Amino acid sequence: RAMERGPNSPTALDLLVAPGDVLFTFGSSALANLVGHVLLVTEEPRRVTKQQFDPLGIVKVPDALQTNPWWAIRTLESTRQHRGGYLDVVSYVYVDPVSHGIFCCGERAQPAEAGVGDLVEIEECRVEVLQHPHPLRGHLHAGAWQEAVKAAFIQSKDWSWATGANAVRAGLGLGECRLEFPELGRPIFWDRRKVNKLKRRWESDPICTTCVIATWQRYFFNVARPLPVEHALELVRLYMPLKADETMPQSMLAELQRCRWVRLAKVPEVFRPTPVVVPVAPIAMPAPSCEAAVASDCSTTTGGSSPDCPESAEAPPRPERLRRVHDP
């Protein structure tokens, strides 16, 4: 196999972004950069062109990016501007060919949302990817994941200032955004009351991190069925040990990196493996020596030595190696 660098290879987001990953966005203001915003990736990225998703030119970008590869990433988020629960949108992003940074410029609501099919231009913002850990990556159960996403969307509520205030207080050290678990290696003993309290956090008035945390914790409970609840709690402790209603985006970013989530600020050079067929020349077998060929012809036609044969009856016997190779 050979490694071929295809056109625009640094933009291969389909190799880097998968369902379950988190998009962390930064605004242009200092406050937006300090707080941040997160979106949950629900489907694999699709490669599109600017003409395909924006034929009317609603999203304004430099001419150099008109022909640049774009990516459509379906996401789930909670925002102050949207009323009616979580927002299910397709985010349109591109990778800068020079800096290899990821930028988002537009969104389109999905059919279940108001304003169906309307492409909305948003202020260009920088995006970082938070990849879920390797033990989960590539082993996501599609049915359990879709069930968790659907339940989170149906039971979602409007963005809440009260929940945001609780998250800020926890981020300032006046509260705790982590769930109370014993140390790794020790068994988890949660009674029904604590389990129900965890599930109630999923249905609380959300902020943007609630969408990510609640959906992943729902997934762990779905995929652990019908095993005892301790198996689901162990997955929560390993990969998402956060309170869905008391976690700031920056706090979630720091805590998940401790849980082996991988943060990608830029897209690395990506080389796609391409199989190469190399023609193999036939192997030439060595031809028998002249003496061996003459001896073989004589024994075949006469059954032994003959006066007409160059080898006389007194000739020494052929070596054992030649007999095995040339005798019929």
GUVEX-184153 format. One record per residue (C-alpha): x, y, z; residue in one letter. Coordinates in steps of 0.02 Angstrom, whole numbers, plus 50000, padded with zeros to 5 digits. Example, Ala and Ser with C-alpha at 12.3 -4.5 7.8 and 13.67 -1.06 7.14 Angstrom:
# residues 2
[rec [50615, 49775, 50390], A]
[rec [50684, 49947, 50357], S]
END
This chain:
# residues 328
[rec [50000, 50000, 50000], R]
[rec [50060, 50176, 49962], A]
[rec [50011, 50338, 50046], M]
[rec [49939, 50464, 49923], E]
[rec [49912, 50644, 49966], R]
[rec [49748, 50687, 49882], G]
[rec [49685, 50860, 49836], P]
[rec [49652, 50968, 49988], N]
[rec [49705, 50825, 50100], S]
[rec [49718, 50933, 50257], P]
[rec [49528, 50956, 50254], T]
[rec [49478, 50775, 50278], A]
[rec [49362, 50805, 50426], L]
[rec [49271, 50642, 50393], D]
[rec [49426, 50553, 50461], L]
[rec [49432, 50661, 50617], L]
[rec [49252, 50701, 50668], V]
[rec [49126, 50566, 50716], A]
[rec [48955, 50558, 50800], P]
[rec [48976, 50594, 50985], G]
[rec [49117, 50719, 50963], D]
[rec [49098, 50896, 51029], V]
[rec [49125, 51057, 50931], L]
[rec [49191, 51196, 51041], F]
[rec [49164, 51368, 50963], T]
[rec [49244, 51535, 51004], F]
[rec [49167, 51704, 50964], G]
[rec [49252, 51865, 50914], S]
[rec [49230, 51954, 51082], S]
[rec [49336, 51925, 51237], A]
[rec [49184, 51866, 51336], L]
[rec [49134, 51742, 51201], A]
[rec [49310, 51672, 51199], N]
[rec [49311, 51658, 51388], L]
[rec [49143, 51569, 51401], V]
[rec [49135, 51474, 51237], G]
[rec [48995, 51370, 51164], H]
[rec [48980, 51183, 51130], V]
[rec [48883, 51081, 51002], L]
[rec [48858, 50893, 50998], L]
[rec [48896, 50803, 50833], V]
[rec [48754, 50682, 50796], T]
[rec [48800, 50619, 50621], E]
[rec [48956, 50595, 50516], E]
[rec [49017, 50747, 50417], P]
[rec [48972, 50762, 50233], R]
[rec [49083, 50846, 50106], R]
[rec [48993, 50982, 50007], V]
[rec [49036, 51131, 49898], T]
[rec [48991, 51312, 49929], K]
[rec [48878, 51310, 49776], Q]
[rec [48783, 51158, 49840], Q]
[rec [48730, 51227, 50010], F]
[rec [48730, 51412, 49968], D]
[rec [48682, 51440, 49785], P]
[rec [48615, 51616, 49825], L]
[rec [48777, 51675, 49905], G]
[rec [48702, 51711, 50076], I]
[rec [48862, 51666, 50169], V]
[rec [48995, 51793, 50125], K]
[rec [49171, 51724, 50117], V]
[rec [49329, 51776, 50022], P]
[rec [49341, 51722, 49841], D]
[rec [49483, 51603, 49883], A]
[rec [49362, 51500, 49990], L]
[rec [49225, 51487, 49858], Q]
[rec [49305, 51330, 49786], T]
[rec [49374, 51268, 49952], N]
[rec [49300, 51103, 50016], P]
[rec [49163, 51130, 50146], W]
[rec [49089, 51009, 50270], W]
[rec [48909, 50990, 50329], A]
[rec [48903, 50929, 50509], I]
[rec [48736, 50892, 50592], R]
[rec [48737, 50951, 50772], T]
[rec [48625, 50972, 50924], L]
[rec [48639, 51127, 51034], E]
[rec [48552, 51239, 51159], S]
[rec [48559, 51427, 51129], T]
[rec [48484, 51584, 51206], R]
[rec [48417, 51643, 51038], Q]
[rec [48314, 51487, 51000], H]
[rec [48153, 51451, 51093], R]
[rec [48073, 51280, 51097], G]
[rec [48209, 51164, 51160], G]
[rec [48368, 51103, 51078], Y]
[rec [48413, 51163, 50904], L]
[rec [48445, 51027, 50774], D]
[rec [48549, 51107, 50637], V]
[rec [48678, 51072, 50503], V]
[rec [48833, 51177, 50532], S]
[rec [48938, 51222, 50380], Y]
[rec [49124, 51230, 50416], V]
[rec [49285, 51242, 50316], Y]
[rec [49469, 51214, 50353], V]
[rec [49585, 51359, 50318], D]
[rec [49715, 51296, 50192], P]
[rec [49855, 51399, 50273], V]
[rec [49827, 51387, 50462], S]
[rec [49729, 51222, 50457], H]
[rec [49608, 51298, 50581], G]
[rec [49422, 51255, 50574], I]
[rec [49294, 51394, 50550], F]
[rec [49103, 51396, 50546], C]
[rec [49005, 51523, 50443], C]
[rec [48828, 51457, 50421], G]
[rec [48689, 51349, 50489], E]
[rec [48532, 51271, 50419], R]
[rec [48386, 51212, 50526], A]
[rec [48325, 51034, 50506], Q]
[rec [48145, 50991, 50455], P]
[rec [48086, 50977, 50635], A]
[rec [48133, 51158, 50667], E]
[rec [48050, 51324, 50625], A]
[rec [48116, 51407, 50470], G]
[rec [48138, 51245, 50375], V]
[rec [48272, 51253, 50243], G]
[rec [48329, 51430, 50284], D]
[rec [48516, 51453, 50278], L]
[rec [48572, 51573, 50414], V]
[rec [48737, 51665, 50403], E]
[rec [48824, 51677, 50571], I]
[rec [48976, 51774, 50623], E]
[rec [49130, 51675, 50574], E]
[rec [49194, 51584, 50727], C]
[rec [49340, 51471, 50762], R]
[rec [49299, 51290, 50801], V]
[rec [49395, 51158, 50898], E]
[rec [49352, 50973, 50900], V]
[rec [49343, 50868, 51058], L]
[rec [49355, 50685, 51008], Q]
[rec [49279, 50555, 51123], H]
[rec [49404, 50429, 51195], P]
[rec [49481, 50288, 51097], H]
[rec [49393, 50145, 51192], P]
[rec [49226, 50218, 51131], L]
[rec [49283, 50278, 50961], R]
[rec [49233, 50161, 50821], G]
[rec [49125, 50058, 50941], H]
[rec [48976, 50175, 50959], L]
[rec [48814, 50076, 50959], H]
[rec [48710, 50162, 50825], A]
[rec [48540, 50112, 50895], G]
[rec [48579, 50163, 51074], A]
[rec [48656, 50327, 51013], W]
[rec [48507, 50376, 50904], Q]
[rec [48389, 50332, 51047], E]
[rec [48487, 50447, 51165], A]
[rec [48489, 50590, 51039], V]
[rec [48303, 50573, 51005], K]
[rec [48259, 50569, 51191], A]
[rec [48368, 50721, 51225], A]
[rec [48286, 50819, 51084], F]
[rec [48107, 50774, 51131], I]
[rec [48127, 50812, 51316], Q]
[rec [48231, 50970, 51293], S]
[rec [48181, 51142, 51359], K]
[rec [48231, 51322, 51329], D]
[rec [48402, 51389, 51377], W]
[rec [48401, 51445, 51559], S]
[rec [48485, 51593, 51643], W]
[rec [48466, 51506, 51812], A]
[rec [48562, 51353, 51755], T]
[rec [48693, 51468, 51679], G]
[rec [48713, 51556, 51846], A]
[rec [48735, 51388, 51936], N]
[rec [48868, 51338, 51810], A]
[rec [48961, 51503, 51832], V]
[rec [48959, 51481, 52020], R]
[rec [49031, 51305, 52003], A]
[rec [49161, 51370, 51881], G]
[rec [49216, 51500, 52008], L]
[rec [49245, 51366, 52139], G]
[rec [49085, 51400, 52236], L]
[rec [49011, 51234, 52182], G]
[rec [49063, 51068, 52104], E]
[rec [49030, 51020, 51924], C]
[rec [49091, 50840, 51946], R]
[rec [48979, 50701, 52005], L]
[rec [49023, 50619, 52170], E]
[rec [49103, 50452, 52129], F]
[rec [49227, 50347, 52229], P]
[rec [49404, 50335, 52163], E]
[rec [49436, 50230, 52009], L]
[rec [49451, 50047, 52052], G]
[rec [49327, 50056, 52195], R]
[rec [49149, 49991, 52172], P]
[rec [49005, 50113, 52147], I]
[rec [48860, 50098, 52268], F]
[rec [48720, 50216, 52218], W]
[rec [48545, 50194, 52284], D]
[rec [48392, 50229, 52179], R]
[rec [48378, 50406, 52248], R]
[rec [48550, 50457, 52181], K]
[rec [48518, 50375, 52012], V]
[rec [48352, 50467, 51994], N]
[rec [48436, 50631, 52043], K]
[rec [48562, 50605, 51903], L]
[rec [48422, 50574, 51778], K]
[rec [48327, 50728, 51835], R]
[rec [48477, 50833, 51789], R]
[rec [48453, 50777, 51609], W]
[rec [48280, 50857, 51605], E]
[rec [48325, 51019, 51693], S]
[rec [48320, 51187, 51605], D]
[rec [48476, 51177, 51497], P]
[rec [48628, 51274, 51443], I]
[rec [48738, 51219, 51298], C]
[rec [48838, 51093, 51400], T]
[rec [48679, 51009, 51462], T]
[rec [48646, 50945, 51286], C]
[rec [48816, 50859, 51275], V]
[rec [48824, 50789, 51451], I]
[rec [48644, 50726, 51459], A]
[rec [48650, 50643, 51288], T]
[rec [48810, 50549, 51326], W]
[rec [48747, 50492, 51497], Q]
[rec [48584, 50435, 51419], R]
[rec [48685, 50336, 51292], Y]
[rec [48784, 50247, 51430], F]
[rec [48622, 50195, 51516], F]
[rec [48551, 50136, 51349], N]
[rec [48701, 50034, 51297], V]
[rec [48719, 49955, 51471], A]
[rec [48544, 49880, 51469], R]
[rec [48496, 49751, 51532], P]
[rec [48649, 49744, 51646], L]
[rec [48640, 49816, 51822], P]
[rec [48645, 50005, 51837], V]
[rec [48822, 49998, 51907], E]
[rec [48887, 49960, 51731], H]
[rec [48811, 50120, 51664], A]
[rec [48877, 50219, 51812], L]
[rec [49051, 50151, 51781], E]
[rec [49046, 50217, 51603], L]
[rec [48986, 50385, 51667], V]
[rec [49128, 50390, 51794], R]
[rec [49258, 50349, 51661], L]
[rec [49202, 50462, 51518], Y]
[rec [49070, 50592, 51572], M]
[rec [49075, 50620, 51762], P]
[rec [48992, 50791, 51754], L]
[rec [48832, 50872, 51814], K]
[rec [48722, 50915, 51665], A]
[rec [48654, 51073, 51747], D]
[rec [48809, 51146, 51831], E]
[rec [48951, 51139, 51705], T]
[rec [49026, 51283, 51606], M]
[rec [49097, 51250, 51432], P]
[rec [49276, 51286, 51487], Q]
[rec [49255, 51174, 51640], S]
[rec [49187, 51034, 51531], M]
[rec [49333, 51054, 51411], L]
[rec [49460, 51035, 51551], A]
[rec [49371, 50891, 51638], E]
[rec [49344, 50788, 51480], L]
[rec [49527, 50802, 51433], Q]
[rec [49565, 50720, 51601], R]
[rec [49447, 50580, 51545], C]
[rec [49555, 50550, 51388], R]
[rec [49452, 50654, 51267], W]
[rec [49566, 50725, 51132], V]
[rec [49566, 50910, 51091], R]
[rec [49605, 50961, 50911], L]
[rec [49634, 51147, 50887], A]
[rec [49695, 51123, 50709], K]
[rec [49676, 50989, 50577], V]
[rec [49836, 50891, 50550], P]
[rec [49898, 50841, 50378], E]
[rec [49794, 50692, 50324], V]
[rec [49854, 50564, 50198], F]
[rec [49729, 50441, 50129], R]
[rec [49794, 50263, 50105], P]
[rec [49779, 50208, 49923], T]
[rec [49810, 50029, 49866], P]
[rec [49935, 50015, 49723], V]
[rec [49940, 49861, 49611], V]
[rec [50119, 49817, 49563], V]
[rec [50136, 49692, 49417], P]
[rec [50241, 49542, 49464], V]
[rec [50354, 49470, 49328], A]
[rec [50350, 49279, 49308], P]
[rec [50494, 49189, 49392], I]
[rec [50611, 49111, 49262], A]
[rec [50658, 48931, 49305], M]
[rec [50839, 48883, 49269], P]
[rec [50859, 48774, 49113], A]
[rec [50936, 48601, 49137], P]
[rec [51117, 48577, 49088], S]
[rec [51162, 48502, 48918], C]
[rec [51229, 48341, 48992], E]
[rec [51072, 48314, 49096], A]
[rec [50959, 48347, 48946], A]
[rec [51055, 48224, 48834], V]
[rec [51052, 48090, 48968], A]
[rec [50866, 48113, 48995], S]
[rec [50829, 48097, 48808], D]
[rec [50933, 47939, 48794], C]
[rec [50851, 47851, 48940], S]
[rec [50679, 47900, 48880], T]
[rec [50698, 47836, 48701], T]
[rec [50801, 47678, 48733], T]
[rec [50763, 47634, 48911], G]
[rec [50948, 47645, 48954], G]
[rec [51116, 47670, 48869], S]
[rec [51133, 47645, 48680], S]
[rec [51277, 47643, 48556], P]
[rec [51198, 47795, 48474], D]
[rec [51195, 47888, 48637], C]
[rec [51343, 47999, 48679], P]
[rec [51351, 47916, 48850], E]
[rec [51421, 47740, 48848], S]
[rec [51369, 47599, 48961], A]
[rec [51528, 47624, 49061], E]
[rec [51481, 47803, 49100], A]
[rec [51459, 47837, 49285], P]
[rec [51280, 47847, 49346], P]
[rec [51196, 48015, 49348], R]
[rec [51194, 48109, 49510], P]
[rec [51045, 48072, 49620], E]
[rec [50991, 48254, 49614], R]
[rec [50972, 48252, 49423], L]
[rec [50875, 48089, 49425], R]
[rec [50746, 48161, 49544], R]
[rec [50724, 48317, 49440], V]
[rec [50721, 48248, 49262], H]
[rec [50669, 48065, 49270], D]
[rec [50486, 48040, 49223], P]
END
